[in-house]
Amino acid sequence: MAYKALYRKYRPATFEDVVGQQHIVATLQNAIKNNKLAHAYLFCGPRGTGKTSIAKLLAKTINCTDPENKPCGKCANCLDIQEGTHPDVVELDAATNNGVDEVRDLIDKVKYAPMQGKYKVYIIDEVHMMTPSAFNALLKTLEEPPAYCIFVLATTEPHKVLPTIVSRCQRFDFNKVPTLLIKERLKYIAQQEGIICEDAALTLIAEIAEGGMRDALSIMDQCIAYAQNNIKASDVSAVYGIATTSEKLDLFECVSRKDTKRLMEKARNLANRGIDLQRLTTDLINIAKETVVYSYSQDNGLLTVINEEQANKLASLFTVKELLDSIDYLMDVSIKYKDATDSLSYFEVCLLKMVNISDNNPAQMVKTVIAEPKKVERKAVEPIKPAVQEQVKPVVPEKPKEPVIKHLTNDQLYLMLTRSRKEYRERESKIWPDICKNVKGLENTAMMASSETDIIVVAQSRDQTDIINEENKQLEIERVVEDKLGVKKSVTAITPDQKILLISYFREKTGPIPIIKEEPKETISETEKRLINLFGKNGYKKTED
C-alpha cells in the first residue's frame, strides 16, 4: 500500500478532532442541531488551519445517515466524502478553475437534485482567485440557491473577495493554531506512529509551523524521513536550517562579553550551514522579549521559547534597557532583509550594534575614567591597584538632559485668547521689535494676542517655535519682556498653521457673541443684528412673529 502523508492520514474525521477552531466548530454544530444551516459560508484564514477539513466535516455531518452519531464515519456517504468520491460533494480549486465558463458549468449542475445524499455541497477553495466575471456569474445562484444546495467558499485572502459575495455568506475567520495545541497534537501522532520524538523537537516543529497544523504535520513527515524513528531537536534544525536555542544563547553571551571575533565566527558558521538569518533574527527577538517579560514578572509560566534557567542567565548578562535596545536593532534589520543582497552583512552589523549598546553604560564609563590617564599630562600613568580602585568613588558624568519644550493644547491656548485684550496687544506690539532684537531666536515673530499674564506670538517655522518654547529660552525671554514692558509675562510661540487652526477653534468654541441692548435682560446675536439692519426693527419683529 502506498505511503499516506501524515496530514492526509490524520485529517480530522469528526469535529472533536479539530484543533484550535472551537468557536467555529461550536457554531456549526449548533446550526446543524437546530436545523439553521446557511446556504453559503465563507471560511477565511491562514493556510493549514482547517478550512477545507471543516468544510468536508460539514458535508459529512449533514449527509450522514446515522441518526445518533453524526458524522459516523462508517456509512456510505461518510466514506465516500472522506475518499473524495461522493457525487454530491464537489471540490473546486478556483486557482485553476477561475473562469466564467467553469462557474457557468457549476451553475448548470446546481439545479439538479442530489443523487446520493440529502444535500449538495460545493467547496470552492482559494475563491479569491476567481475573475470578476466569474464572481458576477455566481452572484445570483449564491444568493438564492436551491434548498438542497450549500456553498462553502474558502480563502486565505478575504480582502480580494468581492463585497457582494461576502455579503451573501456567513463569514468564519480561522485563527492560527496555538503552538501548544500543535505540540500536543504532534505528540499524540508520534505515539500513534510509534516514533520517539524529543520534547524540544516537538516544540521546534510547532514553532516552525507558525500556526499551521498541516505545515506541522508536513515538517514532522520530513523529519521522520531524515531521522527515522528517533527525532531530536538537532535533526529538525538540520533539516530546516534552524539554529538551536543553545546556539542563539551563545550569540547573546558573545555580545555581553564583547567577544567580537567569536561572535563574527559564529554568525558566519550559521550562515554557511544554510541557517535562515531572518528566522534567526526573529528568534533572537523572541528570546530577548521573553527575558524582559520574565525580569519584570518573575513568572516562568510566560516563558515559551526559553526556560527559567536560561532567562535568569540572560537577565544576569544584560540590563532590561540593553535587551530592549537589542530588540530595536534586531527588529530594524529584520525589515531590511527583504531588500538585502547580502543578508549576512546586515546581520553582522546588527550584532556589532548590540555589542556597542553597553559602551554608554555608567559602569563602562566609570571603568574608562579610572583606567585611562589624563590626555593633558601626556605621561604614562601606572595602573591603579584593585584595592585603591575600591576606595575611589568615581564621579559618573551625567547624561545631557533633553530640552524640555512647552506644548499647550488647543483648550489652553483658547483660554489664553479669551483673557487677551486688544489694548494690550496694540501697546506692546510697538515694543515687540525691540524685544526681538535682544533675544536670539525671536527674529521675524509677530505678536498675535496679549493678556495680563501671557503673550502669544506667531513664529516662521516649527523649528523656531520649538526654540522659543524651550524651557531655558523661556526664562531668557521672560527676563527681557519684564525689563522692556515692566510686567512679567509668559511668551508662547505657535506656527502659522497653528494660528489658522486656533482661530477656527476659537470661533467654534465661542459661537455667536451676544450684544446687550438697551432693554434689560434682552440680548441679540450678531445674526439678529444683521437682520435688523437689513429689514428694520419692526420688519424683523414682524417676520419673527
Secondary structure in CASP SS format (residue, H / E / C, confidence):
PFRMAT SS
TARGET T0000
AUTHOR 0000-0000-0000
METHOD secondary structure of the structure
MODEL  1
M C 1.00
A C 1.00
Y C 1.00
K C 1.00
A C 1.00
L H 1.00
Y H 1.00
R H 1.00
K H 1.00
Y C 1.00
R C 1.00
P C 1.00
A C 1.00
T C 1.00
F H 1.00
E H 1.00
D H 1.00
V C 1.00
V C 1.00
G C 1.00
Q C 1.00
Q H 1.00
H H 1.00
I H 1.00
V H 1.00
A H 1.00
T H 1.00
L H 1.00
Q H 1.00
N H 1.00
A H 1.00
I H 1.00
K H 1.00
N C 1.00
N C 1.00
K C 1.00
L C 1.00
A C 1.00
H C 1.00
A E 1.00
Y E 1.00
L E 1.00
F E 1.00
C E 1.00
G C 1.00
P C 1.00
R C 1.00
G C 1.00
T C 1.00
G C 1.00
K H 1.00
T H 1.00
S H 1.00
I H 1.00
A H 1.00
K H 1.00
L H 1.00
L H 1.00
A H 1.00
K H 1.00
T H 1.00
I H 1.00
N H 1.00
C C 1.00
T C 1.00
D C 1.00
P C 1.00
E C 1.00
N C 1.00
K C 1.00
P C 1.00
C C 1.00
G C 1.00
K C 1.00
C C 1.00
A H 1.00
N H 1.00
C H 1.00
L H 1.00
D H 1.00
I H 1.00
Q H 1.00
E H 1.00
G C 1.00
T C 1.00
H C 1.00
P C 1.00
D C 1.00
V E 1.00
V E 1.00
E E 1.00
L E 1.00
D E 1.00
A C 1.00
A C 1.00
T C 1.00
N C 1.00
N C 1.00
G C 1.00
V H 1.00
D H 1.00
E H 1.00
V H 1.00
R H 1.00
D H 1.00
L H 1.00
I H 1.00
D H 1.00
K H 1.00
V H 1.00
K C 1.00
Y C 1.00
A C 1.00
P C 1.00
M C 1.00
Q C 1.00
G C 1.00
K C 1.00
Y C 1.00
K E 1.00
V E 1.00
Y E 1.00
I E 1.00
I E 1.00
D E 1.00
E C 1.00
V H 1.00
H H 1.00
M H 1.00
M C 1.00
T C 1.00
P H 1.00
S H 1.00
A H 1.00
F H 1.00
N H 1.00
A H 1.00
L H 1.00
L H 1.00
K H 1.00
T H 1.00
L H 1.00
E H 1.00
E C 1.00
P C 1.00
P C 1.00
A C 1.00
Y C 1.00
C E 1.00
I E 1.00
F E 1.00
V E 1.00
L E 1.00
A E 1.00
T E 1.00
T C 1.00
E C 1.00
P H 1.00
H H 1.00
K H 1.00
V C 1.00
L C 1.00
P H 1.00
T H 1.00
I H 1.00
V H 1.00
S C 1.00
R C 1.00
C C 1.00
Q E 1.00
R E 1.00
F E 1.00
D E 1.00
F C 1.00
N C 1.00
K C 1.00
V C 1.00
P C 1.00
T H 1.00
L H 1.00
L H 1.00
I H 1.00
K H 1.00
E H 1.00
R H 1.00
L H 1.00
K H 1.00
Y H 1.00
I H 1.00
A H 1.00
Q H 1.00
Q H 1.00
E H 1.00
G C 1.00
I C 1.00
I E 1.00
C E 1.00
E C 1.00
D H 1.00
A H 1.00
A H 1.00
L H 1.00
T H 1.00
L H 1.00
I H 1.00
A H 1.00
E H 1.00
I H 1.00
A H 1.00
E C 1.00
G C 1.00
G C 1.00
M H 1.00
R H 1.00
D H 1.00
A H 1.00
L H 1.00
S H 1.00
I H 1.00
M H 1.00
D H 1.00
Q H 1.00
C H 1.00
I H 1.00
A H 1.00
Y H 1.00
A H 1.00
Q C 1.00
N C 1.00
N E 1.00
I E 1.00
K C 1.00
A H 1.00
S H 1.00
D H 1.00
V H 1.00
S H 1.00
A H 1.00
V H 1.00
Y H 1.00
G C 1.00
I C 1.00
A C 1.00
T C 1.00
T H 1.00
S H 1.00
E H 1.00
K H 1.00
L H 1.00
D H 1.00
L H 1.00
F H 1.00
E H 1.00
C H 1.00
V H 1.00
S H 1.00
R H 1.00
K C 1.00
D C 1.00
T H 1.00
K H 1.00
R H 1.00
L H 1.00
M H 1.00
E H 1.00
K H 1.00
A H 1.00
R H 1.00
N H 1.00
L H 1.00
A H 1.00
N H 1.00
R C 1.00
G C 1.00
I C 1.00
D C 1.00
L H 1.00
Q H 1.00
R H 1.00
L H 1.00
T H 1.00
T H 1.00
D H 1.00
L H 1.00
I H 1.00
N H 1.00
I H 1.00
A H 1.00
K H 1.00
E H 1.00
T H 1.00
V H 1.00
V H 1.00
Y H 1.00
S H 1.00
Y H 1.00
S H 1.00
Q C 1.00
D C 1.00
N H 1.00
G H 1.00
L H 1.00
L C 1.00
T C 1.00
V C 1.00
I C 1.00
N C 1.00
E H 1.00
E H 1.00
Q H 1.00
A H 1.00
N H 1.00
K H 1.00
L H 1.00
A H 1.00
S H 1.00
L H 1.00
F C 1.00
T C 1.00
V H 1.00
K H 1.00
E H 1.00
L H 1.00
L H 1.00
D H 1.00
S H 1.00
I H 1.00
D H 1.00
Y H 1.00
L H 1.00
M H 1.00
D H 1.00
V H 1.00
S H 1.00
I H 1.00
K H 1.00
Y H 1.00
K H 1.00
D H 1.00
A C 1.00
T C 1.00
D C 1.00
S H 1.00
L H 1.00
S H 1.00
Y H 1.00
F H 1.00
E H 1.00
V H 1.00
C H 1.00
L H 1.00
L H 1.00
K H 1.00
M H 1.00
V H 1.00
N H 1.00
I H 1.00
S H 1.00
D H 1.00
N H 1.00
N C 1.00
P H 1.00
A H 1.00
Q H 1.00
M H 1.00
V H 1.00
K H 1.00
T H 1.00
V H 1.00
I H 1.00
A H 1.00
E C 1.00
P C 1.00
K C 1.00
K C 1.00
V C 1.00
E C 1.00
R C 1.00
K C 1.00
A C 1.00
V C 1.00
E C 1.00
P C 1.00
I C 1.00
K C 1.00
P H 1.00
A H 1.00
V H 1.00
Q H 1.00
E H 1.00
Q H 1.00
V C 1.00
K C 1.00
P C 1.00
V C 1.00
V C 1.00
P C 1.00
E C 1.00
K C 1.00
P C 1.00
K C 1.00
E C 1.00
P C 1.00
V C 1.00
I E 1.00
K C 1.00
H C 1.00
L C 1.00
T C 1.00
N H 1.00
D H 1.00
Q H 1.00
L H 1.00
Y H 1.00
L H 1.00
M H 1.00
L H 1.00
T H 1.00
R H 1.00
S C 1.00
R C 1.00
K H 1.00
E H 1.00
Y H 1.00
R H 1.00
E H 1.00
R H 1.00
E H 1.00
S C 1.00
K C 1.00
I C 1.00
W H 1.00
P H 1.00
D H 1.00
I H 1.00
C H 1.00
K H 1.00
N H 1.00
V C 1.00
K C 1.00
G C 1.00
L C 1.00
E C 1.00
N C 1.00
T C 1.00
A E 1.00
M E 1.00
M E 1.00
A E 1.00
S E 1.00
S C 1.00
E C 1.00
T C 1.00
D E 1.00
I E 1.00
I E 1.00
V E 1.00
V E 1.00
A C 1.00
Q C 1.00
S C 1.00
R H 1.00
D H 1.00
Q H 1.00
T H 1.00
D H 1.00
I H 1.00
I H 1.00
N H 1.00
E E 1.00
E H 1.00
N H 1.00
K H 1.00
Q H 1.00
L H 1.00
E H 1.00
I H 1.00
E H 1.00
R H 1.00
V H 1.00
V H 1.00
E H 1.00
D H 1.00
K H 1.00
L H 1.00
G C 1.00
V C 1.00
K C 1.00
K C 1.00
S E 1.00
V E 1.00
T E 1.00
A E 1.00
I E 1.00
T C 1.00
P H 1.00
D H 1.00
Q H 1.00
K H 1.00
I H 1.00
L H 1.00
L H 1.00
I H 1.00
S H 1.00
Y H 1.00
F H 1.00
R H 1.00
E H 1.00
K H 1.00
T H 1.00
G C 1.00
P C 1.00
I C 1.00
P C 1.00
I E 1.00
I E 1.00
K C 1.00
E C 1.00
E C 1.00
P C 1.00
K C 1.00
E C 1.00
T E 1.00
I E 1.00
S C 1.00
E H 1.00
T H 1.00
E H 1.00
K H 1.00
R H 1.00
L H 1.00
I H 1.00
N H 1.00
L H 1.00
F H 1.00
G C 1.00
K H 1.00
N H 1.00
G H 1.00
Y H 1.00
K H 1.00
K H 1.00
T H 1.00
E H 1.00
D C 1.00
END
